[in-house]
Amino acid sequence: MTSDLAFKTTTLENWNDIHQLARHGWIYRGQRVADWPLQTSFDRIADRESLKSDQRVAVEAEFMREFRRSYHQYAAVARQPDTPLEWLSIMQHHGAPTRLLDFTYSIYVAAYFALEYADTACAVWAVNGPWTLQESVRLFRRSSKRKTDIDRMLRMFTENDEPAIRRLFFEPPHVHLVSPVNPFRLNERLRTQKGVFLCPGTPQRPVIDNLAALSDWRNGDHILKIVIPAKLRREAIQHLNTMNINNTSLFPGLDGFARSLGVFHISFNPVNWRPAAPRSPSRRT
């Protein structure tokens, strides 16, 4: 395994430095602990159970099969997904272990997820999206995958391209790589969070091994780990809240609002907040 890969790292000296790291086309992932590696929920299950590469493929298929068989019992929708990528995105949404890694096109959304419950230094991972796509196309072209399917990756994605994605990412021969992908149908969370998935070309190996298959991955122009010191948390959360980046906006509904109260509230900053004066009891005349 290559879980000990060393990536280029930068540490924010002050919160405003993050604006210089917002780059067009890049995708970002926030992690609550700076030392945590890039790892999918499926990777963690596979490590815990000591699954070998062929077992990982079989277990992923079985997870998807079980989810599809039971989905109708819980989902109050008439339409069911009909592609592996959309099934995986829904599984990810509901907390099932998948090979997908959550990213966002917004560095600020990623920073919020990193800072939300952090009590030590946290991190935002920044990945050059166009580079991963071009590298994935290069590696696919070295394999026996269909050229017409590979060419579809370089154009605007439509629902007619879903079969190509299935053949490239979910049918053998599997190719070690990672690429930003989304199903054609976006769920509410993907839309509100500007979400995108980083998807390994194969579940046979961890996402970090797939990432290492891309050339020049050590180059800071392609992958950068941004460390946010704990001392910047309060200021950063306050700034993000003024940008309307909080649980209320990222998780629409009562649950998101309720969660937001424990992350940021004006009463956490006593310098700029004064409680309302108590009302005097009324007197009867």
Number of C-alpha atoms within 10 A of each C-alpha: 8 13 13 8 12 10 15 14 13 13 14 14 13 13 16 12 11 17 10 7 13 16 15 11 12 21 27 29 30 27 24 21 19 20 11 10 13 15 15 21 15 21 23 14 14 22 11 9 10 11 17 12 14 11 14 22 17 13 15 18 15 12 15 17 12 10 16 16 9 10 16 13 8 7 10 8 8 6 8 12 15 11 15 19 23 19 19 22 25 19 19 18 14 9 10 16 19 22 26 26 19 21 26 22 22 19 22 22 24 27 28 26 21 24 28 23 15 20 13 15 20 25 29 27 24 26 25 20 21 17 20 23 19 15 19 26 20 14 20 23 14 10 12 11 20 13 12 9 18 19 13 17 19 12 8 7 14 11 10 10 16 21 14 18 21 14 17 21 24 18 13 11 14 20 24 23 26 28 24 21 19 19 24 15 13 15 14 14 14 20 13 14 18 16 23 23 23 25 24 28 25 24 29 24 22 25 27 21 18 21 23 17 16 21 14 13 21 15 11 16 13 19 24 21 21 23 23 28 20 13 14 15 23 16 14 19 21 19 15 17 19 9 10 12 20 24 23 18 16 22 17 13 11 10 11 15 16 12 15 19 13 12 19 18 12 12 11 13 13 9 8 8 10 10 7 6 6 6 6 6 6 6 5 4 3
